[in-house]
Amino acid sequence: MHKVSLVRVKKGIKVKIVEISAGKLASSRLSSLGLRVGGCVIKISAFALKGPITVKIGSTTLALGHGMAEKIIVDSRPELCK
């Protein structure tokens, strides 16, 4: 698995954000939360039926709506985030 939506990543996997395919407002909101291109996050959990996605950035844990998480494109190659 290389470039996929954050929604498709299995829990417990550390990934690097490579693209945010959202409008200016959504991109700005994600950036203010610490989700930026080039940053690494760990997917902690996901709830069934398109519920929220929980991710960890450093020591911060965030819950994102399914639609917002779908706009975050990540690369899961382990050598990218060490």
DSSP file (Angstrom, degrees, kcal/mol; ACC not computed):
  #  RESIDUE AA STRUCTURE BP1 BP2  ACC     N-H-->O    O-->H-N    N-H-->O    O-->H-N    TCO  KAPPA ALPHA  PHI   PSI    X-CA   Y-CA   Z-CA
    1    1 A M              0   0    0      0, 0.0    75,-0.3     0, 0.0     3,-0.1   0.000 360.0 360.0 360.0 127.2    0.0    0.0    0.0
    2    2 A H        +     0   0    0      1,-0.3    74,-0.9    73,-0.1     2,-0.7   0.459 360.0  17.6-117.3 -98.2    1.5    3.4   -1.0
    3    3 A K  E    S+A   75   0A   0     72,-0.2     2,-0.3    73,-0.1    -1,-0.3  -0.705  80.3 136.4 -87.0 114.7   -0.7    6.4   -1.6
    4    4 A V  E     -A   74   0A   0     70,-2.2    70,-3.4    -2,-0.7     2,-0.1  -0.920  57.7 -82.5-145.2 168.7   -4.2    5.9   -0.2
    5    5 A S  E >   -A   73   0A   0     -2,-0.3     3,-1.4    68,-0.2     4,-0.4  -0.463  40.0-117.7 -71.1 148.3   -6.8    7.8    1.8
    6    6 A L  G >  S+     0   0    0     66,-2.4     3,-1.0    63,-0.8    64,-0.2   0.794 113.4  66.7 -56.8 -29.1   -6.3    7.9    5.5
    7    7 A V  G 3  S+     0   0    0     62,-0.4    -1,-0.3     1,-0.2    63,-0.1   0.834  98.0  51.9 -61.7 -33.7   -9.7    6.0    5.8
    8    8 A R  G <  S+     0   0    0     -3,-1.4    -1,-0.2    62,-0.1     2,-0.2   0.517  86.0 103.6 -85.5  -6.0   -8.2    2.9    4.1
    9    9 A V  S <  S-     0   0    0     -3,-1.0     2,-0.1    -4,-0.4     3,-0.1  -0.546  75.0-118.1 -78.6 141.2   -5.2    2.6    6.5
   10   10 A K    >   -     0   0    0     -2,-0.2     3,-1.3     1,-0.1    33,-0.3  -0.443  39.4 -92.0 -74.7 152.7   -5.3   -0.1    9.2
   11   11 A K  T 3  S+     0   0    0      1,-0.2    33,-0.2    -2,-0.1    -1,-0.1  -0.325 108.9  31.5 -67.0 147.8   -5.2    1.1   12.8
   12   12 A G  T 3  S+     0   0    0     31,-4.2     2,-0.4     1,-0.3    -1,-0.2   0.386  87.9 126.5  88.1  -2.5   -1.8    1.3   14.4
   13   13 A I    <   -     0   0    0     -3,-1.3    30,-2.0    30,-0.3     2,-0.5  -0.737  54.5-139.2 -93.6 134.6    0.0    2.2   11.2
   14   14 A K  E     +B   42   0A   0     -2,-0.4     2,-0.3    28,-0.2    28,-0.2  -0.810  30.7 177.9 -91.8 128.5    2.2    5.3   11.0
   15   15 A V  E     -B   41   0A   0     26,-3.0    26,-2.5    -2,-0.5     2,-0.5  -0.879  27.5-126.6-131.7 159.9    1.8    7.2    7.8
   16   16 A K  E     -BC  40  75A   0     59,-2.4    59,-2.4    -2,-0.3     2,-0.5  -0.916  26.3-124.5-108.0 132.5    3.1   10.3    6.1
   17   17 A I  E     + C   0  74A   0     22,-3.2    21,-3.3    -2,-0.5    57,-0.3  -0.643  35.3 167.7 -76.0 122.4    0.7   12.9    4.7
   18   18 A V  E     +     0   0A   0     55,-2.5     2,-0.3    -2,-0.5    56,-0.2   0.599  62.2   8.0-110.1 -17.7    1.5   13.4    1.0
   19   19 A E  E     - C   0  73A   0     54,-1.7    54,-2.9    17,-0.1     2,-0.5  -0.974  48.6-153.8-162.4 146.0   -1.6   15.4   -0.1
   20   20 A I  E     - C   0  72A   0     -2,-0.3     2,-1.5    52,-0.2    52,-0.2  -0.933  13.8-165.2-123.7 106.7   -4.7   17.0    1.2
   21   21 A S        +     0   0    0     50,-2.6     2,-0.3    -2,-0.5    51,-0.1  -0.545  49.5 106.0 -94.7  71.9   -7.3   17.1   -1.6
   22   22 A A  S    S-     0   0    0     -2,-1.5    -2,-0.1     1,-0.1    46,-0.0  -0.873  72.1 -88.9-138.8 169.2   -9.7   19.6    0.0
   23   23 A G     >  -     0   0    0     -2,-0.3     4,-2.6     1,-0.1     5,-0.2  -0.093  50.7 -90.5 -72.1 178.4  -10.7   23.2   -0.6
   24   24 A K  H  > S+     0   0    0      1,-0.2     4,-2.4     2,-0.2     5,-0.2   0.898 124.4  49.1 -60.8 -43.6   -8.9   26.2    1.0
   25   25 A L  H  > S+     0   0    0      2,-0.2     4,-2.2     1,-0.2    -1,-0.2   0.939 114.9  42.7 -64.5 -48.3  -11.2   26.3    4.0
   26   26 A A  H  > S+     0   0    0      2,-0.2     4,-2.5     1,-0.2     5,-0.2   0.900 114.8  50.9 -66.2 -40.5  -10.9   22.6    4.8
   27   27 A S  H  X S+     0   0    0     -4,-2.6     4,-2.4     1,-0.2    -1,-0.2   0.902 110.9  49.0 -62.8 -41.3   -7.1   22.6    4.1
   28   28 A S  H  X S+     0   0    0     -4,-2.4     4,-2.2    -5,-0.2    -2,-0.2   0.902 111.0  50.0 -64.3 -41.7   -6.7   25.6    6.5
   29   29 A R  H  X S+     0   0    0     -4,-2.2     4,-1.0     2,-0.2    -2,-0.2   0.924 112.2  46.8 -62.9 -45.8   -8.7   23.8    9.2
   30   30 A L  H  <>S+     0   0    0     -4,-2.5     5,-2.6     1,-0.2     3,-0.4   0.895 111.2  52.5 -64.3 -39.9   -6.7   20.6    8.9
   31   31 A S  H ><5S+     0   0    0     -4,-2.4     3,-1.4     1,-0.2    -1,-0.2   0.896 105.5  54.0 -62.5 -40.7   -3.4   22.7    9.0
   32   32 A S  H 3<5S+     0   0    0     -4,-2.2    -1,-0.2     1,-0.3    -2,-0.2   0.749 106.1  53.9 -66.6 -22.4   -4.5   24.5   12.1
   33   33 A L  T 3<5S-     0   0    0     -4,-1.0    -1,-0.3    -3,-0.4    -2,-0.2   0.513 126.6-101.6 -86.1  -6.1   -5.0   21.0   13.7
   34   34 A G  T < 5S+     0   0    0     -3,-1.4     2,-1.1    -4,-0.4    -3,-0.2   0.469  82.2 130.8  99.8   3.2   -1.5   20.0   12.8
   35   35 A L      < +     0   0    0     -5,-2.6     2,-0.3    -6,-0.2    -1,-0.2  -0.771  31.6 152.1 -93.7  97.5   -2.3   17.9    9.8
   36   36 A R    >   -     0   0    0     -2,-1.1     3,-2.2    -3,-0.1   -19,-0.3  -0.885  54.1 -87.7-126.3 154.6    0.0   19.2    7.1
   37   37 A V  T 3  S+     0   0    0     -2,-0.3   -19,-0.2     1,-0.3     3,-0.1  -0.406 117.4  28.2 -59.1 131.8    1.7   17.7    4.0
   38   38 A G  T 3  S+     0   0    0    -21,-3.3    -1,-0.3     1,-0.4     2,-0.1   0.185  95.6 119.4  98.4 -15.4    4.9   16.1    5.1
   39   39 A G    <   -     0   0    0     -3,-2.2   -22,-3.2   -22,-0.1     2,-0.4  -0.466  57.5-132.6 -82.5 155.8    3.7   15.4    8.6
   40   40 A C  E     +B   16   0A   0    -24,-0.2     2,-0.3    -2,-0.1    18,-0.3  -0.892  25.5 176.8-110.4 138.9    3.5   11.9   10.1
   41   41 A V  E     -B   15   0A   0    -26,-2.5   -26,-3.0    -2,-0.4     2,-0.5  -0.932  23.7-135.5-134.9 158.9    0.4   10.5   11.9
   42   42 A I  E     -BD  14  56A   0     14,-2.0    14,-2.4    -2,-0.3     2,-0.6  -0.975  20.5-133.4-115.0 126.8   -0.6    7.2   13.5
   43   43 A K  E     + D   0  55A   0    -30,-2.0   -31,-4.2    -2,-0.5   -30,-0.3  -0.702  26.4 178.4 -79.6 119.1   -4.1    6.0   12.9
   44   44 A I  E     -     0   0A   0     10,-2.7     2,-0.3    -2,-0.6    11,-0.2   0.904  55.3 -22.4 -89.5 -47.9   -5.4    4.9   16.3
   45   45 A S  E     - D   0  54A   0      9,-1.4     9,-2.7   -34,-0.1     2,-0.3  -0.987  44.7-154.5-159.4 165.5   -9.0    3.8   15.5
   46   46 A A  E     - D   0  53A   0     -2,-0.3     2,-0.3     7,-0.2     7,-0.2  -0.988  19.6-135.1-144.2 143.4  -11.9    4.0   13.1
   47   47 A F     >  -     0   0    0      5,-1.4     4,-1.1    -2,-0.3     3,-0.3  -0.723  30.3 -99.6-101.1 152.0  -15.6    3.4   13.8
   48   48 A A  T  4 S+     0   0    0     -2,-0.3     3,-0.3     1,-0.2    -1,-0.1  -0.150  97.1  30.1 -65.6 160.2  -17.9    1.4   11.7
   49   49 A L  T  4 S-     0   0    0      1,-0.2    -1,-0.2     2,-0.1    -2,-0.0   0.887 135.1 -53.2  57.8  47.3  -20.3    2.8    9.2
   50   50 A K  T  4 S+     0   0    0     -3,-0.3    16,-0.5     1,-0.1    -1,-0.2   0.836  93.1 153.8  62.4  37.7  -18.3    5.9    8.3
   51   51 A G     <  -     0   0    0     -4,-1.1    -1,-0.1    -3,-0.3    -2,-0.1  -0.101  51.2 -53.8 -81.0-172.2  -17.8    7.1   11.8
   52   52 A P        -     0   0    0      0, 0.0    -5,-1.4     0, 0.0     2,-0.4  -0.233  45.6-136.7 -68.6 154.7  -14.9    9.3   13.0
   53   53 A I  E     -DE  46  64A   0     11,-3.0    11,-3.4    -7,-0.2     2,-0.5  -0.941  14.3-148.6-110.2 130.4  -11.2    8.4   12.5
   54   54 A T  E     +DE  45  63A   0     -9,-2.7   -10,-2.7    -2,-0.4    -9,-1.4  -0.885  20.8 175.1-104.8 129.3   -8.9    8.9   15.4
   55   55 A V  E     -DE  43  62A   0      7,-2.7     7,-3.0    -2,-0.5     2,-0.5  -0.909  22.3-138.9-130.0 157.9   -5.2    9.9   14.7
   56   56 A K  E     -DE  42  61A   0    -14,-2.4   -14,-2.0    -2,-0.3     2,-0.5  -0.976  13.0-175.5-120.8 128.9   -2.3   10.8   16.9
   57   57 A I  E >   - E   0  60A   0      3,-3.1     3,-2.5    -2,-0.5     2,-0.4  -0.959  69.6 -50.2-121.1 108.7    0.2   13.6   15.9
   58   58 A G  T 3  S-     0   0    0     -2,-0.5   -16,-0.0   -18,-0.3   -17,-0.0  -0.506 124.0 -22.5  63.0-119.5    3.0   13.7   18.4
   59   59 A S  T 3  S+     0   0    0     -2,-0.4     2,-0.4    -3,-0.1    -1,-0.3   0.323 120.1  97.7-103.0   7.0    1.3   13.8   21.8
   60   60 A T  E <   -E   57   0A   0     -3,-2.5    -3,-3.1     2,-0.0     2,-0.5  -0.810  57.0-157.2-101.0 134.6   -2.0   15.1   20.4
   61   61 A T  E     -E   56   0A   0     -2,-0.4     2,-0.3    -5,-0.2    -5,-0.2  -0.941  14.2-174.3-110.8 130.7   -4.9   12.8   19.6
   62   62 A L  E     -E   55   0A   0     -7,-3.0    -7,-2.7    -2,-0.5     2,-0.5  -0.931  18.9-147.2-124.7 146.6   -7.6   14.1   17.1
   63   63 A A  E     -E   54   0A   0     -2,-0.3     2,-0.4    -9,-0.2    -9,-0.2  -0.970  21.8-169.5-110.3 124.6  -10.9   12.7   15.9
   64   64 A L  E     -E   53   0A   0    -11,-3.4   -11,-3.0    -2,-0.5     2,-0.0  -0.878  25.7-110.2-113.9 144.3  -11.7   13.5   12.3
   65   65 A G     >  -     0   0    0     -2,-0.4     4,-2.6   -13,-0.2     5,-0.2  -0.363  33.4-112.7 -65.3 153.8  -15.0   13.0   10.5
   66   66 A H  H  > S+     0   0    0    -16,-0.5     4,-1.8     1,-0.2   -59,-0.1   0.891 116.2  51.2 -56.9 -44.1  -15.0   10.3    7.9
   67   67 A G  H  > S+     0   0    0      1,-0.2     4,-0.7     2,-0.2    -1,-0.2   0.890 111.8  46.2 -63.4 -40.9  -15.4   12.8    5.0
   68   68 A M  H >4 S+     0   0    0      1,-0.2     3,-1.0     2,-0.2     4,-0.3   0.911 111.8  51.1 -68.1 -42.7  -12.5   14.9    6.2
   69   69 A A  H >< S+     0   0    0     -4,-2.6     3,-1.2     1,-0.3   -63,-0.8   0.815 102.1  62.1 -64.2 -30.3  -10.2   11.9    6.7
   70   70 A E  H 3< S+     0   0    0     -4,-1.8    -1,-0.3     1,-0.2    -2,-0.2   0.767  97.8  57.7 -66.4 -25.2  -11.1   10.7    3.2
   71   71 A K  T << S+     0   0    0     -3,-1.0   -50,-2.6    -4,-0.7     2,-0.7   0.551  86.4  90.7 -82.7  -8.5   -9.5   13.9    1.8
   72   72 A I  E <   - C   0  20A   0     -3,-1.2   -66,-2.4    -4,-0.3     2,-0.5  -0.814  64.5-160.1 -94.4 114.1   -6.1   13.2    3.5
   73   73 A I  E     -AC   5  19A   0    -54,-2.9   -55,-2.5    -2,-0.7   -54,-1.7  -0.818  16.3-178.2 -97.0 129.0   -3.9   11.2    1.2
   74   74 A V  E     -AC   4  17A   0    -70,-3.4   -70,-2.2    -2,-0.5     2,-0.4  -0.808  26.8-138.4-127.1 163.2   -1.1    9.3    2.9
   75   75 A D  E     -AC   3  16A   0    -59,-2.4   -59,-2.4    -2,-0.3   -72,-0.2  -0.995  10.9-164.6-121.6 126.3    1.9    7.0    2.1
   76   76 A S        +     0   0    0    -74,-0.9   -62,-0.1    -2,-0.4   -74,-0.1   0.237  39.7 133.4-100.2  13.8    2.4    4.1    4.5
   77   77 A R    >>  -     0   0    0      1,-0.2     3,-1.8   -61,-0.1     4,-0.5  -0.501  55.4-138.1 -65.9 127.3    6.0    3.1    3.5
   78   78 A P  G >4 S+     0   0    0      0, 0.0     3,-0.7     0, 0.0    -1,-0.2   0.773  96.4  64.0 -61.8 -28.0    7.7    2.6    6.9
   79   79 A E  G 34 S+     0   0    0      1,-0.2     3,-0.2     3,-0.1    -2,-0.1   0.654  92.0  66.2 -71.9 -13.1   11.0    4.3    5.8
   80   80 A L  G <4 S+     0   0    0     -3,-1.8     2,-0.5     1,-0.2    -1,-0.2   0.814 105.7  38.9 -77.9 -30.6    9.1    7.7    5.3
   81   81 A C    <<        0   0    0     -3,-0.7    -1,-0.2    -4,-0.5   -67,-0.1  -0.898 360.0 360.0-125.4 101.7    8.3    8.2    9.0
   82   82 A K              0   0    0     -2,-0.5    -1,-0.1    -3,-0.2    -3,-0.1   0.371 360.0 360.0-117.8 360.0   11.0    7.2   11.5
